[in-house]
Amino acid sequence: MGKLYHNNIPDSFGFKQVFRLKEHDLTYYLDTNAKDQVEGLYFTWDGDEETAQEFSLFTKSVEGLNFGELPKSDVPGLHAPALFYRLLIDKVRRGGPLYPYAKNRDPLKLICRCFGVYEEDIHELFGTGEEVKTIKELGERLQAGIGCGSCHHDLKAILSALVSAPVAIPDDEKPELPLWKKLDSDSLARLAFQDVKDLKESSGVEASLVGIRPDGILVKISKSSGSVEDSKKVIREKIEASLGKGLEINFT
């Protein structure tokens, strides 16, 4: 593969996000300055060279632009790179778990994905003298564990190390993992594809599954009898009823 622009992991960056494309991992690393301009957009890609060239061209074209601004649409080869960049922008603006890099948090210590709570956040809470003995109390302070609930056992382990009394998860708090968390990527893709396809007959929404990653899917709406927002709501409700809560659904 020839020399590519910003095809590497930078020494420092503000935000990172991993996507799944063509059964390969694409990772964006974004660095911005104090003026909210793009200092650099970097990427790693373990797939084909042609796609890598497209991402190389795109990363160079956004350099110096204001955050959230896209390059001119007539620049060739930008469809997939621009699509994933938009998803990255959306994640940053919604303040999801991308922010640990700005806060110097170790991504491997992420405990609660729903609310971006890290092990260090819990230790800092105890360092203030707060008396927290249960997972429920921890959720009240940091929001940890009040989403899908899949982090409860990790929270229990951390709390048990920090408090003298053993920490138990009450039976009524033990989470049942949603179906999508129990599936491998191929199974998730098949079920999500069928759910989206079935909407045409049940709700009049024509849509297709165009991307998937471990904790989310990307859906394209091609036709609907109602508004776009109504269609998105229908799709979310269908996916949630079939695969459970917590799966991130993005649209293009």
Secondary structure, 3 states (H helix, E strand, C coil): CCCCCCCCCCCCCCEEEEEEECCEEEEEEEEECCCCEEEEEEEEECCCHHHHHHHHHHHHHHCCCECCCCCCCCCCCCHHHHHHHHHHHHHHHCCCCCHHHCCCCCHHHEEECCCCEEHHHHHHHHHCCCCCCCHHHHHHHHCCCCCCCCCHHHHHHHHHHHCCCCCCCCHHHCCCCCHHHHCCHHHHHHHHHHHHHHHHHHHCCEEEEEEEECCEEEEEEEECCCCHHHHHHHHHHHHHHHHCCCCEEEEC
